[in-house]
Amino acid sequence: MFNTIFDGRVVAKLPFEPFGIVQSVSHRNLMGKDITDCSFLFLYILCTMSIRENVQKLLGFGPSRTASKMGGGMFGPRPFHKVIS
C-alpha cells in the first residue's frame, strides 16, 4: 500500500552518501542523480530496525530479542547445573 503511495517520491534527505548495496536500496525507484535522496523503502527499513524495537522496550510491550534468546539474561535466574561426581 505505502509502496504505491510513495513510489518515485523523495521522502527524506540523507546526511551522508550511502555506499554499495545501501545506495541501491536508499535510492530505489527515484529519478535523479542525487544519491542523498531517500526512498520510502529505505526509511521504512531504518525505522523498523531501530526505532520500533526501542520504543517497544521503552513502553514495555515486549522484551528485546537478545533477552528472549538468553532466557532472562544476566539478571534472570541462573540455570541449574547438576554436578556429577
mmCIF file as gemmi writes it, N, C-alpha and C atoms, coordinates in Angstrom:
data_model
loop_
_atom_site.group_PDB
_atom_site.id
_atom_site.type_symbol
_atom_site.label_atom_id
_atom_site.label_alt_id
_atom_site.label_comp_id
_atom_site.label_asym_id
_atom_site.label_entity_id
_atom_site.label_seq_id
_atom_site.pdbx_PDB_ins_code
_atom_site.Cartn_x
_atom_site.Cartn_y
_atom_site.Cartn_z
_atom_site.occupancy
_atom_site.B_iso_or_equiv
_atom_site.pdbx_formal_charge
_atom_site.auth_seq_id
_atom_site.auth_asym_id
_atom_site.pdbx_PDB_model_num
ATOM 1 N N . MET Axp A 1 ? 0.816 -1.192 0 1 0 ? 1 A 1
ATOM 2 C CA . MET Axp A 1 ? 0 0 0 1 0 ? 1 A 1
ATOM 3 C C . MET Axp A 1 ? 0.863 1.26 0 1 0 ? 1 A 1
ATOM 4 N N . PHE Axp A 2 ? 1.778 1.349 0.963 1 0 ? 2 A 1
ATOM 5 C CA . PHE Axp A 2 ? 2.628 2.542 1.03 1 0 ? 2 A 1
ATOM 6 C C . PHE Axp A 2 ? 3.552 2.642 -0.18 1 0 ? 2 A 1
ATOM 7 N N . ASN Axp A 3 ? 3.939 1.494 -0.718 1 0 ? 3 A 1
ATOM 8 C CA . ASN Axp A 3 ? 4.833 1.495 -1.858 1 0 ? 3 A 1
ATOM 9 C C . ASN Axp A 3 ? 4.2 2.22 -3.045 1 0 ? 3 A 1
ATOM 10 N N . THR Axp A 4 ? 2.917 2.036 -3.256 1 0 ? 4 A 1
ATOM 11 C CA . THR Axp A 4 ? 2.255 2.714 -4.376 1 0 ? 4 A 1
ATOM 12 C C . THR Axp A 4 ? 2.062 4.2 -4.097 1 0 ? 4 A 1
ATOM 13 N N . ILE Axp A 5 ? 1.872 4.561 -2.852 1 0 ? 5 A 1
ATOM 14 C CA . ILE Axp A 5 ? 1.682 5.979 -2.497 1 0 ? 5 A 1
ATOM 15 C C . ILE Axp A 5 ? 2.987 6.757 -2.645 1 0 ? 5 A 1
ATOM 16 N N . PHE Axp A 6 ? 4.08 6.189 -2.168 1 0 ? 6 A 1
ATOM 17 C CA . PHE Axp A 6 ? 5.364 6.894 -2.142 1 0 ? 6 A 1
ATOM 18 C C . PHE Axp A 6 ? 6.308 6.486 -3.267 1 0 ? 6 A 1
ATOM 19 N N . ASP Axp A 7 ? 5.845 5.713 -4.226 1 0 ? 7 A 1
ATOM 20 C CA . ASP Axp A 7 ? 6.701 5.248 -5.303 1 0 ? 7 A 1
ATOM 21 C C . ASP Axp A 7 ? 7.216 6.421 -6.139 1 0 ? 7 A 1
ATOM 22 N N . GLY Axp A 8 ? 8.521 6.559 -6.225 1 0 ? 8 A 1
ATOM 23 C CA . GLY Axp A 8 ? 9.135 7.617 -7.017 1 0 ? 8 A 1
ATOM 24 C C . GLY Axp A 8 ? 9.221 8.969 -6.319 1 0 ? 8 A 1
ATOM 25 N N . ARG Axp A 9 ? 8.867 9.038 -5.057 1 0 ? 9 A 1
ATOM 26 C CA . ARG Axp A 9 ? 8.91 10.306 -4.314 1 0 ? 9 A 1
ATOM 27 C C . ARG Axp A 9 ? 10.061 10.301 -3.308 1 0 ? 9 A 1
ATOM 28 N N . VAL Axp A 10 ? 10.711 11.431 -3.203 1 0 ? 10 A 1
ATOM 29 C CA . VAL Axp A 10 ? 11.775 11.591 -2.206 1 0 ? 10 A 1
ATOM 30 C C . VAL Axp A 10 ? 11.099 11.895 -0.87 1 0 ? 10 A 1
ATOM 31 N N . VAL Axp A 11 ? 11.343 11.058 0.122 1 0 ? 11 A 1
ATOM 32 C CA . VAL Axp A 11 ? 10.711 11.245 1.429 1 0 ? 11 A 1
ATOM 33 C C . VAL Axp A 11 ? 11.673 11.795 2.478 1 0 ? 11 A 1
ATOM 34 N N . ALA Axp A 12 ? 12.966 11.739 2.199 1 0 ? 12 A 1
ATOM 35 C CA . ALA Axp A 12 ? 13.962 12.255 3.14 1 0 ? 12 A 1
ATOM 36 C C . ALA Axp A 12 ? 15.257 12.555 2.399 1 0 ? 12 A 1
ATOM 37 N N . LYS Axp A 13 ? 16.102 13.314 3.046 1 0 ? 13 A 1
ATOM 38 C CA . LYS Axp A 13 ? 17.426 13.645 2.52 1 0 ? 13 A 1
ATOM 39 C C . LYS Axp A 13 ? 18.447 13.097 3.51 1 0 ? 13 A 1
ATOM 40 N N . LEU Axp A 14 ? 19.3 12.208 3.039 1 0 ? 14 A 1
ATOM 41 C CA . LEU Axp A 14 ? 20.29 11.592 3.914 1 0 ? 14 A 1
ATOM 42 C C . LEU Axp A 14 ? 21.448 12.553 4.187 1 0 ? 14 A 1
ATOM 43 N N . PRO Axp A 15 ? 21.97 12.578 5.404 1 0 ? 15 A 1
ATOM 44 C CA . PRO Axp A 15 ? 23.111 13.445 5.727 1 0 ? 15 A 1
ATOM 45 C C . PRO Axp A 15 ? 24.452 12.84 5.327 1 0 ? 15 A 1
ATOM 46 N N . PHE Axp A 16 ? 24.419 11.732 4.602 1 0 ? 16 A 1
ATOM 47 C CA . PHE Axp A 16 ? 25.635 11.055 4.167 1 0 ? 16 A 1
ATOM 48 C C . PHE Axp A 16 ? 25.389 10.448 2.787 1 0 ? 16 A 1
ATOM 49 N N . GLU Axp A 17 ? 26.462 10.063 2.14 1 0 ? 17 A 1
ATOM 50 C CA . GLU Axp A 17 ? 26.347 9.383 0.855 1 0 ? 17 A 1
ATOM 51 C C . GLU Axp A 17 ? 26.447 7.883 1.107 1 0 ? 17 A 1
ATOM 52 N N . PRO Axp A 18 ? 25.363 7.157 0.871 1 0 ? 18 A 1
ATOM 53 C CA . PRO Axp A 18 ? 25.39 5.715 1.13 1 0 ? 18 A 1
ATOM 54 C C . PRO Axp A 18 ? 26.336 4.98 0.185 1 0 ? 18 A 1
ATOM 55 N N . PHE Axp A 19 ? 26.755 3.81 0.58 1 0 ? 19 A 1
ATOM 56 C CA . PHE Axp A 19 ? 27.709 3.028 -0.201 1 0 ? 19 A 1
ATOM 57 C C . PHE Axp A 19 ? 27.055 1.759 -0.74 1 0 ? 19 A 1
ATOM 58 N N . GLY Axp A 20 ? 27.576 1.239 -1.81 1 0 ? 20 A 1
ATOM 59 C CA . GLY Axp A 20 ? 27.231 -0.057 -2.378 1 0 ? 20 A 1
ATOM 60 C C . GLY Axp A 20 ? 25.762 -0.412 -2.419 1 0 ? 20 A 1
ATOM 61 N N . ILE Axp A 21 ? 25.447 -1.536 -1.779 1 0 ? 21 A 1
ATOM 62 C CA . ILE Axp A 21 ? 24.073 -2.043 -1.797 1 0 ? 21 A 1
ATOM 63 C C . ILE Axp A 21 ? 23.128 -1.113 -1.046 1 0 ? 21 A 1
ATOM 64 N N . VAL Axp A 22 ? 23.623 -0.418 -0.046 1 0 ? 22 A 1
ATOM 65 C CA . VAL Axp A 22 ? 22.8 0.539 0.688 1 0 ? 22 A 1
ATOM 66 C C . VAL Axp A 22 ? 22.351 1.656 -0.245 1 0 ? 22 A 1
ATOM 67 N N . GLN Axp A 23 ? 23.219 2.064 -1.139 1 0 ? 23 A 1
ATOM 68 C CA . GLN Axp A 23 ? 22.882 3.118 -2.093 1 0 ? 23 A 1
ATOM 69 C C . GLN Axp A 23 ? 21.763 2.671 -3.02 1 0 ? 23 A 1
ATOM 70 N N . SER Axp A 24 ? 21.806 1.429 -3.462 1 0 ? 24 A 1
ATOM 71 C CA . SER Axp A 24 ? 20.76 0.956 -4.368 1 0 ? 24 A 1
ATOM 72 C C . SER Axp A 24 ? 19.409 0.842 -3.671 1 0 ? 24 A 1
ATOM 73 N N . VAL Axp A 25 ? 19.392 0.518 -2.386 1 0 ? 25 A 1
ATOM 74 C CA . VAL Axp A 25 ? 18.13 0.451 -1.637 1 0 ? 25 A 1
ATOM 75 C C . VAL Axp A 25 ? 17.642 1.848 -1.277 1 0 ? 25 A 1
ATOM 76 N N . SER Axp A 26 ? 18.542 2.733 -0.895 1 0 ? 26 A 1
ATOM 77 C CA . SER Axp A 26 ? 18.12 4.071 -0.472 1 0 ? 26 A 1
ATOM 78 C C . SER Axp A 26 ? 17.635 4.928 -1.635 1 0 ? 26 A 1
ATOM 79 N N . HIS Axp A 27 ? 18.084 4.64 -2.837 1 0 ? 27 A 1
ATOM 80 C CA . HIS Axp A 27 ? 17.703 5.449 -3.999 1 0 ? 27 A 1
ATOM 81 C C . HIS Axp A 27 ? 16.781 4.663 -4.941 1 0 ? 27 A 1
ATOM 82 N N . ARG Axp A 28 ? 16.171 3.611 -4.444 1 0 ? 28 A 1
ATOM 83 C CA . ARG Axp A 28 ? 15.33 2.736 -5.27 1 0 ? 28 A 1
ATOM 84 C C . ARG Axp A 28 ? 14.098 3.474 -5.798 1 0 ? 28 A 1
ATOM 85 N N . ASN Axp A 29 ? 13.859 3.353 -7.088 1 0 ? 29 A 1
ATOM 86 C CA . ASN Axp A 29 ? 12.703 3.942 -7.795 1 0 ? 29 A 1
ATOM 87 C C . ASN Axp A 29 ? 12.672 5.466 -7.771 1 0 ? 29 A 1
ATOM 88 N N . LEU Axp A 30 ? 13.78 6.113 -7.505 1 0 ? 30 A 1
ATOM 89 C CA . LEU Axp A 30 ? 13.822 7.575 -7.52 1 0 ? 30 A 1
ATOM 90 C C . LEU Axp A 30 ? 14.513 8.051 -8.789 1 0 ? 30 A 1
ATOM 91 N N . MET Axp A 31 ? 13.974 9.093 -9.361 1 0 ? 31 A 1
ATOM 92 C CA . MET Axp A 31 ? 14.584 9.702 -10.538 1 0 ? 31 A 1
ATOM 93 C C . MET Axp A 31 ? 15.609 10.725 -10.054 1 0 ? 31 A 1
ATOM 94 N N . GLY Axp A 32 ? 16.593 11.002 -10.842 1 0 ? 32 A 1
ATOM 95 C CA . GLY Axp A 32 ? 17.596 11.997 -10.472 1 0 ? 32 A 1
ATOM 96 C C . GLY Axp A 32 ? 18.91 11.361 -10.099 1 0 ? 32 A 1
ATOM 97 N N . LYS Axp A 33 ? 19.914 12.206 -9.978 1 0 ? 33 A 1
ATOM 98 C CA . LYS Axp A 33 ? 21.282 11.746 -9.721 1 0 ? 33 A 1
ATOM 99 C C . LYS Axp A 33 ? 21.742 11.959 -8.279 1 0 ? 33 A 1
ATOM 100 N N . ASP Axp A 34 ? 20.947 12.662 -7.467 1 0 ? 34 A 1
ATOM 101 C CA . ASP Axp A 34 ? 21.349 12.953 -6.092 1 0 ? 34 A 1
ATOM 102 C C . ASP Axp A 34 ? 21.193 11.69 -5.24 1 0 ? 34 A 1
ATOM 103 N N . ILE Axp A 35 ? 22.317 11.072 -4.863 1 0 ? 35 A 1
ATOM 104 C CA . ILE Axp A 35 ? 22.246 9.818 -4.112 1 0 ? 35 A 1
ATOM 105 C C . ILE Axp A 35 ? 21.917 10.026 -2.636 1 0 ? 35 A 1
ATOM 106 N N . THR Axp A 36 ? 21.844 11.263 -2.188 1 0 ? 36 A 1
ATOM 107 C CA . THR Axp A 36 ? 21.432 11.507 -0.809 1 0 ? 36 A 1
ATOM 108 C C . THR Axp A 36 ? 19.915 11.558 -0.675 1 0 ? 36 A 1
ATOM 109 N N . ASP Axp A 37 ? 19.18 11.476 -1.794 1 0 ? 37 A 1
ATOM 110 C CA . ASP Axp A 37 ? 17.723 11.366 -1.726 1 0 ? 37 A 1
ATOM 111 C C . ASP Axp A 37 ? 17.371 9.995 -1.188 1 0 ? 37 A 1
ATOM 112 N N . CYS Axp A 38 ? 16.337 9.93 -0.39 1 0 ? 38 A 1
ATOM 113 C CA . CYS Axp A 38 ? 15.973 8.689 0.28 1 0 ? 38 A 1
ATOM 114 C C . CYS Axp A 38 ? 14.571 8.255 -0.128 1 0 ? 38 A 1
ATOM 115 N N . SER Axp A 39 ? 14.436 6.995 -0.484 1 0 ? 39 A 1
ATOM 116 C CA . SER Axp A 39 ? 13.133 6.442 -0.841 1 0 ? 39 A 1
ATOM 117 C C . SER Axp A 39 ? 12.389 5.988 0.416 1 0 ? 39 A 1
ATOM 118 N N . PHE Axp A 40 ? 11.098 5.76 0.254 1 0 ? 40 A 1
ATOM 119 C CA . PHE Axp A 40 ? 10.279 5.318 1.38 1 0 ? 40 A 1
ATOM 120 C C . PHE Axp A 40 ? 10.734 3.964 1.906 1 0 ? 40 A 1
ATOM 121 N N . LEU Axp A 41 ? 11.094 3.066 1.014 1 0 ? 41 A 1
ATOM 122 C CA . LEU Axp A 41 ? 11.516 1.731 1.426 1 0 ? 41 A 1
ATOM 123 C C . LEU Axp A 41 ? 12.695 1.782 2.389 1 0 ? 41 A 1
ATOM 124 N N . PHE Axp A 42 ? 13.7 2.579 2.065 1 0 ? 42 A 1
ATOM 125 C CA . PHE Axp A 42 ? 14.878 2.681 2.919 1 0 ? 42 A 1
ATOM 126 C C . PHE Axp A 42 ? 14.53 3.296 4.274 1 0 ? 42 A 1
ATOM 127 N N . LEU Axp A 43 ? 13.717 4.33 4.266 1 0 ? 43 A 1
ATOM 128 C CA . LEU Axp A 43 ? 13.302 4.961 5.52 1 0 ? 43 A 1
ATOM 129 C C . LEU Axp A 43 ? 12.491 3.993 6.368 1 0 ? 43 A 1
ATOM 130 N N . TYR Axp A 44 ? 11.634 3.232 5.739 1 0 ? 44 A 1
ATOM 131 C CA . TYR Axp A 44 ? 10.83 2.238 6.454 1 0 ? 44 A 1
ATOM 132 C C . TYR Axp A 44 ? 11.72 1.167 7.085 1 0 ? 44 A 1
ATOM 133 N N . ILE Axp A 45 ? 12.716 0.704 6.346 1 0 ? 45 A 1
ATOM 134 C CA . ILE Axp A 45 ? 13.642 -0.303 6.873 1 0 ? 45 A 1
ATOM 135 C C . ILE Axp A 45 ? 14.413 0.25 8.073 1 0 ? 45 A 1
ATOM 136 N N . LEU Axp A 46 ? 14.902 1.476 7.959 1 0 ? 46 A 1
ATOM 137 C CA . LEU Axp A 46 ? 15.63 2.077 9.079 1 0 ? 46 A 1
ATOM 138 C C . LEU Axp A 46 ? 14.761 2.215 10.316 1 0 ? 46 A 1
ATOM 139 N N . CYS Axp A 47 ? 13.548 2.689 10.126 1 0 ? 47 A 1
ATOM 140 C CA . CYS Axp A 47 ? 12.642 2.863 11.262 1 0 ? 47 A 1
ATOM 141 C C . CYS Axp A 47 ? 12.276 1.535 11.903 1 0 ? 47 A 1
ATOM 142 N N . THR Axp A 48 ? 12.017 0.553 11.08 1 0 ? 48 A 1
ATOM 143 C CA . THR Axp A 48 ? 11.647 -0.754 11.607 1 0 ? 48 A 1
ATOM 144 C C . THR Axp A 48 ? 12.787 -1.374 12.4 1 0 ? 48 A 1
ATOM 145 N N . MET Axp A 49 ? 13.998 -1.226 11.891 1 0 ? 49 A 1
ATOM 146 C CA . MET Axp A 49 ? 15.142 -1.841 12.55 1 0 ? 49 A 1
ATOM 147 C C . MET Axp A 49 ? 15.565 -1.125 13.822 1 0 ? 49 A 1
ATOM 148 N N . SER Axp A 50 ? 15.434 0.182 13.857 1 0 ? 50 A 1
ATOM 149 C CA . SER Axp A 50 ? 15.984 0.908 15 1 0 ? 50 A 1
ATOM 150 C C . SER Axp A 50 ? 14.937 1.449 15.958 1 0 ? 50 A 1
ATOM 151 N N . ILE Axp A 51 ? 13.997 2.164 15.465 1 0 ? 51 A 1
ATOM 152 C CA . ILE Axp A 51 ? 13.066 2.876 16.341 1 0 ? 51 A 1
ATOM 153 C C . ILE Axp A 51 ? 12.016 1.961 16.951 1 0 ? 51 A 1
ATOM 154 N N . ARG Axp A 52 ? 11.44 1.082 16.166 1 0 ? 52 A 1
ATOM 155 C CA . ARG Axp A 52 ? 10.321 0.26 16.616 1 0 ? 52 A 1
ATOM 156 C C . ARG Axp A 52 ? 10.66 -0.586 17.836 1 0 ? 52 A 1
ATOM 157 N N . GLU Axp A 53 ? 11.767 -1.299 17.783 1 0 ? 53 A 1
ATOM 158 C CA . GLU Axp A 53 ? 12.124 -2.166 18.891 1 0 ? 53 A 1
ATOM 159 C C . GLU Axp A 53 ? 12.456 -1.374 20.149 1 0 ? 53 A 1
ATOM 160 N N . ASN Axp A 54 ? 13.144 -0.252 19.979 1 0 ? 54 A 1
ATOM 161 C CA . ASN Axp A 54 ? 13.476 0.562 21.147 1 0 ? 54 A 1
ATOM 162 C C . ASN Axp A 54 ? 12.236 1.153 21.799 1 0 ? 54 A 1
ATOM 163 N N . VAL Axp A 55 ? 11.259 1.566 21.014 1 0 ? 55 A 1
ATOM 164 C CA . VAL Axp A 55 ? 10.016 2.092 21.573 1 0 ? 55 A 1
ATOM 165 C C . VAL Axp A 55 ? 9.262 0.987 22.304 1 0 ? 55 A 1
ATOM 166 N N . GLN Axp A 56 ? 9.245 -0.207 21.741 1 0 ? 56 A 1
ATOM 167 C CA . GLN Axp A 56 ? 8.586 -1.324 22.406 1 0 ? 56 A 1
ATOM 168 C C . GLN Axp A 56 ? 9.24 -1.642 23.746 1 0 ? 56 A 1
ATOM 169 N N . LYS Axp A 57 ? 10.56 -1.631 23.783 1 0 ? 57 A 1
ATOM 170 C CA . LYS Axp A 57 ? 11.252 -1.876 25.049 1 0 ? 57 A 1
ATOM 171 C C . LYS Axp A 57 ? 10.969 -0.766 26.043 1 0 ? 57 A 1
ATOM 172 N N . LEU Axp A 58 ? 10.962 0.484 25.57 1 0 ? 58 A 1
ATOM 173 C CA . LEU Axp A 58 ? 10.721 1.623 26.443 1 0 ? 58 A 1
ATOM 174 C C . LEU Axp A 58 ? 9.322 1.583 27.04 1 0 ? 58 A 1
ATOM 175 N N . LEU Axp A 59 ? 8.332 1.236 26.238 1 0 ? 59 A 1
ATOM 176 C CA . LEU Axp A 59 ? 6.949 1.195 26.714 1 0 ? 59 A 1
ATOM 177 C C . LEU Axp A 59 ? 6.581 -0.125 27.379 1 0 ? 59 A 1
ATOM 178 N N . GLY Axp A 60 ? 7.472 -1.085 27.325 1 0 ? 60 A 1
ATOM 179 C CA . GLY Axp A 60 ? 7.249 -2.361 27.987 1 0 ? 60 A 1
ATOM 180 C C . GLY Axp A 60 ? 6.335 -3.31 27.241 1 0 ? 60 A 1
ATOM 181 N N . PHE Axp A 61 ? 6.22 -3.167 25.935 1 0 ? 61 A 1
ATOM 182 C CA . PHE Axp A 61 ? 5.358 -4.044 25.156 1 0 ? 61 A 1
ATOM 183 C C . PHE Axp A 61 ? 5.988 -5.389 24.858 1 0 ? 61 A 1
ATOM 184 N N . GLY Axp A 62 ? 7.265 -5.483 24.893 1 0 ? 62 A 1
ATOM 185 C CA . GLY Axp A 62 ? 7.897 -6.757 24.584 1 0 ? 62 A 1
ATOM 186 C C . GLY Axp A 62 ? 9.362 -6.734 24.945 1 0 ? 62 A 1
ATOM 187 N N . PRO Axp A 63 ? 9.91 -7.895 25.261 1 0 ? 63 A 1
ATOM 188 C CA . PRO Axp A 63 ? 11.336 -7.963 25.565 1 0 ? 63 A 1
ATOM 189 C C . PRO Axp A 63 ? 12.159 -7.843 24.294 1 0 ? 63 A 1
ATOM 190 N N . SER Axp A 64 ? 13.393 -7.473 24.462 1 0 ? 64 A 1
ATOM 191 C CA . SER Axp A 64 ? 14.289 -7.41 23.317 1 0 ? 64 A 1
ATOM 192 C C . SER Axp A 64 ? 14.574 -8.82 22.827 1 0 ? 64 A 1
ATOM 193 N N . ARG Axp A 65 ? 14.989 -8.941 21.576 1 0 ? 65 A 1
ATOM 194 C CA . ARG Axp A 65 ? 15.286 -10.255 21.016 1 0 ? 65 A 1
ATOM 195 C C . ARG Axp A 65 ? 16.443 -10.913 21.748 1 0 ? 65 A 1
ATOM 196 N N . THR Axp A 66 ? 17.415 -10.112 22.131 1 0 ? 66 A 1
ATOM 197 C CA . THR Axp A 66 ? 18.573 -10.66 22.835 1 0 ? 66 A 1
ATOM 198 C C . THR Axp A 66 ? 18.164 -11.249 24.172 1 0 ? 66 A 1
ATOM 199 N N . ALA Axp A 67 ? 17.321 -10.539 24.898 1 0 ? 67 A 1
ATOM 200 C CA . ALA Axp A 67 ? 16.862 -11.042 26.187 1 0 ? 67 A 1
ATOM 201 C C . ALA Axp A 67 ? 16.035 -12.304 26.018 1 0 ? 67 A 1
ATOM 202 N N . SER Axp A 68 ? 15.253 -12.364 24.965 1 0 ? 68 A 1
ATOM 203 C CA . SER Axp A 68 ? 14.453 -13.561 24.712 1 0 ? 68 A 1
ATOM 204 C C . SER Axp A 68 ? 15.337 -14.758 24.417 1 0 ? 68 A 1
ATOM 205 N N . LYS Axp A 69 ? 16.386 -14.548 23.643 1 0 ? 69 A 1
ATOM 206 C CA . LYS Axp A 69 ? 17.284 -15.641 23.29 1 0 ? 69 A 1
ATOM 207 C C . LYS Axp A 69 ? 18.082 -16.122 24.494 1 0 ? 69 A 1
ATOM 208 N N . MET Axp A 70 ? 18.45 -15.193 25.386 1 0 ? 70 A 1
ATOM 209 C CA . MET Axp A 70 ? 19.265 -15.549 26.537 1 0 ? 70 A 1
ATOM 210 C C . MET Axp A 70 ? 18.428 -16.184 27.642 1 0 ? 70 A 1
ATOM 211 N N . GLY Axp A 71 ? 17.138 -16.037 27.591 1 0 ? 71 A 1
ATOM 212 C CA . GLY Axp A 71 ? 16.289 -16.666 28.592 1 0 ? 71 A 1
ATOM 213 C C . GLY Axp A 71 ? 16.379 -15.989 29.937 1 0 ? 71 A 1
ATOM 214 N N . GLY Axp A 72 ? 16.388 -14.692 29.97 1 0 ? 72 A 1
ATOM 215 C CA . GLY Axp A 72 ? 16.421 -13.98 31.237 1 0 ? 72 A 1
ATOM 216 C C . GLY Axp A 72 ? 17.654 -13.127 31.402 1 0 ? 72 A 1
ATOM 217 N N . GLY Axp A 73 ? 18.677 -13.404 30.67 1 0 ? 73 A 1
ATOM 218 C CA . GLY Axp A 73 ? 19.87 -12.568 30.723 1 0 ? 73 A 1
ATOM 219 C C . GLY Axp A 73 ? 20.642 -12.738 32.01 1 0 ? 73 A 1
ATOM 220 N N . MET Axp A 74 ? 21.484 -11.782 32.311 1 0 ? 74 A 1
ATOM 221 C CA . MET Axp A 74 ? 22.323 -11.913 33.488 1 0 ? 74 A 1
ATOM 222 C C . MET Axp A 74 ? 21.577 -11.583 34.768 1 0 ? 74 A 1
ATOM 223 N N . PHE Axp A 75 ? 20.397 -10.961 34.673 1 0 ? 75 A 1
ATOM 224 C CA . PHE Axp A 75 ? 19.632 -10.639 35.87 1 0 ? 75 A 1
ATOM 225 C C . PHE Axp A 75 ? 18.554 -11.671 36.169 1 0 ? 75 A 1
ATOM 226 N N . GLY Axp A 76 ? 18.393 -12.631 35.28 1 0 ? 76 A 1
ATOM 227 C CA . GLY Axp A 76 ? 17.401 -13.688 35.474 1 0 ? 76 A 1
ATOM 228 C C . GLY Axp A 76 ? 17.956 -14.785 36.363 1 0 ? 76 A 1
ATOM 229 N N . PRO Axp A 77 ? 17.126 -15.764 36.634 1 0 ? 77 A 1
ATOM 230 C CA . PRO Axp A 77 ? 17.606 -16.878 37.467 1 0 ? 77 A 1
ATOM 231 C C . PRO Axp A 77 ? 18.676 -17.681 36.754 1 0 ? 77 A 1
ATOM 232 N N . ARG Axp A 78 ? 19.61 -18.173 37.54 1 0 ? 78 A 1
ATOM 233 C CA . ARG Axp A 78 ? 20.695 -18.962 36.971 1 0 ? 78 A 1
ATOM 234 C C . ARG Axp A 78 ? 20.19 -20.368 36.671 1 0 ? 78 A 1
ATOM 235 N N . PRO Axp A 79 ? 20.634 -20.938 35.567 1 0 ? 79 A 1
ATOM 236 C CA . PRO Axp A 79 ? 20.208 -22.293 35.253 1 0 ? 79 A 1
ATOM 237 C C . PRO Axp A 79 ? 20.809 -23.285 36.237 1 0 ? 79 A 1
ATOM 238 N N . PHE Axp A 80 ? 20.069 -24.34 36.523 1 0 ? 80 A 1
ATOM 239 C CA . PHE Axp A 80 ? 20.521 -25.373 37.453 1 0 ? 80 A 1
ATOM 240 C C . PHE Axp A 80 ? 21.453 -26.324 36.728 1 0 ? 80 A 1
ATOM 241 N N . HIS Axp A 81 ? 22.637 -26.524 37.272 1 0 ? 81 A 1
ATOM 242 C CA . HIS Axp A 81 ? 23.611 -27.448 36.696 1 0 ? 81 A 1
ATOM 243 C C . HIS Axp A 81 ? 23.818 -28.581 37.709 1 0 ? 81 A 1
ATOM 244 N N . LYS Axp A 82 ? 23.516 -29.78 37.278 1 0 ? 82 A 1
ATOM 245 C CA . LYS Axp A 82 ? 23.703 -30.932 38.139 1 0 ? 82 A 1
ATOM 246 C C . LYS Axp A 82 ? 25.174 -31.353 38.098 1 0 ? 82 A 1
ATOM 247 N N . VAL Axp A 83 ? 25.759 -31.485 39.271 1 0 ? 83 A 1
ATOM 248 C CA . VAL Axp A 83 ? 27.163 -31.874 39.362 1 0 ? 83 A 1
ATOM 249 C C . VAL Axp A 83 ? 27.227 -33.396 39.533 1 0 ? 83 A 1
ATOM 250 N N . ILE Axp A 84 ? 27.935 -34.016 38.612 1 0 ? 84 A 1
ATOM 251 C CA . ILE Axp A 84 ? 28.09 -35.474 38.675 1 0 ? 84 A 1
ATOM 252 C C . ILE Axp A 84 ? 29.46 -35.78 39.231 1 0 ? 84 A 1
ATOM 253 N N . SER Axp A 85 ? 29.486 -36.575 40.308 1 0 ? 85 A 1
ATOM 254 C CA . SER Axp A 85 ? 30.781 -36.906 40.916 1 0 ? 85 A 1
ATOM 255 C C . SER Axp A 85 ? 31.096 -38.361 40.835 1 0 ? 85 A 1
